[in-house]
Amino acid sequence: MQKKLYKKLISIALGCISVSAVYAQKQDTALVLGQPWSLQQCIAYAWQNNIQVKQAEISQKMAKNTQTGSKANLLPSVSGFADHVYNDGRTIDPFTNTFATSQVLSEDFYVSATFTVFGGFQNINTIKEDKANYKASTYDLQVSKNNIALNIASGYLQVLLDVELLAEAKNQHDVTLQQVEHTQKLVDAGGLARSNLLDVESQEANDEVNEINAQNQLDLANLALAQMLDIDSTQLLKILKPELNIPDNAVLDAPEQVYAKALTTQPDIQSAETKWESAESAKQVAAGAMYPKLQLTGSMGTGYSGSDASTSIILANETIVTNYGPLTLYDQPQESEGPVIPWSKQLSDNFNQSFGLRLNVPIFNGLQSHVAWQNAKLNAQNSFYNYQNAEMTLRKNIQQAYADALGALKRYHALQKAEVSLKESYNYTKSKFDVGMATSLDYNTAQTNLAKAESDLLQAKYNFVFKVKVLDFYEGKPLNL
């Protein structure tokens, strides 16, 4: 009885551990072994875990920090310092301004501030430049995500295509196996020559090779998709198989319409535009270096000296030597050195402050500012050309994508008709072959032609779907199936 209870407790504990492990896996990776993923889930996972995306996010954060720093440059610059110094030997006391020969302790406390009243608008233009750079980094992050999304969509559709091609190859192989069995019966009954059986068996062997090749292609497609997602094992990845139907009246948006939308939605265009804006601001920053700079300055300070002693006036007799002999002067005022002035007293007595304006007029610095300004103008012009090139490249890509999608649609409709005709031809040839009115060569030829037509139709279907998704991507539509 105790043993049974002990085993039961162990089984319950193991069950709890396994459930906890599965839950932890769900929480950590959002991947559940055996649970299919949609295209959106694959893209979301890649955006979360892809190293290139993470690096783009870091660049965006750095640009944000730079923008914050440029705004802070509008504030006054404040600095302070403190000295605690021992001087030995003959030295000038910094506060009594007298020579001292013994060890002297001195302390100095100082705070200064500088505020730029006018600096050629460099700070303002730097803020504009860094703001544009931050926006560009945000668009660059989206460009990185879009590129990954397109690659994953392509890999996802390739897996779906290879799944259907494998199913088609298996079905073709099963049909041929049934035909081998049927032909064997006809040969045994004397209705067909044995050469017909050999031909069908040869076709069955070829279909088996095609099925193996289709399985290999699917394995490679799964591996490629898993690598895009940075998943260690393809066994962790299963994808949903949506229904992809192409309507007979499918219509594509005109390339001009797609291009007009893409100009406002594509982050690479927006990135190129903001980088041009940044370069224009950088040009103004470089020009500001050639303007005079006016600064408001202020400082406060105090200090302490260990040799600073208090003095007082006393009356004393003083004897001097004259030509007629010693002469005594009574009640002469004299300074008398007292104890060192206390630390707090000296800090109060030595407190000083200053305020002023500082004008810095650049006259000649080896043409460095002028050269920097000229290069900034050239860089701004080059950024404008990059922006124009991005627009032209986008237009060409959309035109090419539209032509590819239109060609894929026409090919799909043509292959649909061919597949229908070849299926009828295959059924007719098969019925003749079953009654001995057609040769095995005729049957194999009809079967091969039908298999090729079905394979070509599947490839045309998925090719068109991907081309349409590319056009949807340029219009700013989300990638989904």
Number of C-alpha atoms within 10 A of each C-alpha: 5 7 8 9 10 10 11 12 12 12 12 11 12 12 12 12 12 12 12 12 12 15 13 12 14 13 11 9 10 12 18 16 13 11 12 15 16 17 22 16 15 21 24 14 16 21 20 13 14 16 12 15 20 15 13 20 18 14 17 21 15 14 21 18 13 17 20 14 14 19 16 13 15 14 11 15 13 13 11 12 10 13 11 11 11 12 15 11 11 12 15 14 19 15 18 12 10 11 13 16 12 12 14 19 16 19 18 18 16 17 15 17 15 19 18 18 16 16 19 19 16 20 19 17 21 23 24 23 25 24 23 24 24 25 20 26 24 21 22 23 23 20 20 20 20 20 11 20 23 17 14 23 23 20 20 24 21 23 23 21 21 23 20 18 24 22 15 19 23 19 15 20 21 15 15 23 19 12 20 21 14 13 25 21 14 19 15 11 10 10 14 21 17 14 12 22 21 15 17 22 19 15 24 22 15 14 23 19 14 19 21 15 14 21 19 14 18 21 15 16 22 25 20 18 23 22 13 18 21 14 15 11 11 16 12 14 21 17 17 13 17 10 7 11 9 14 7 8 6 7 9 14 12 11 19 12 10 21 22 13 14 23 19 13 16 20 21 23 25 22 25 23 22 24 25 25 21 26 25 23 25 24 24 22 25 23 20 20 19 20 17 14 18 17 17 16 18 16 17 15 18 19 23 24 24 18 20 24 14 13 14 10 11 11 12 12 11 13 11 9 9 8 6 6 7 10 12 10 11 11 11 11 13 14 11 12 12 11 10 14 17 14 15 11 10 18 18 12 13 15 13 13 12 10 12 10 14 14 13 12 11 12 10 10 9 8 11 12 17 16 12 16 21 15 14 21 20 15 17 21 15 14 21 20 14 17 21 15 14 19 20 12 13 19 19 14 17 22 18 15 20 21 14 17 22 17 15 22 24 14 17 22 16 13 20 19 13 16 21 14 13 21 19 13 16 22 15 14 21 22 13 15 20 18 11 16 12 16 19 24 14 15 25 20 15 20 23 17 18 23 22 13 21 21 21 17 21 20 19 23 22 21 23 22 20 22 22 21 22 22 24 18 19 23 21 17 12 13 17 12 15
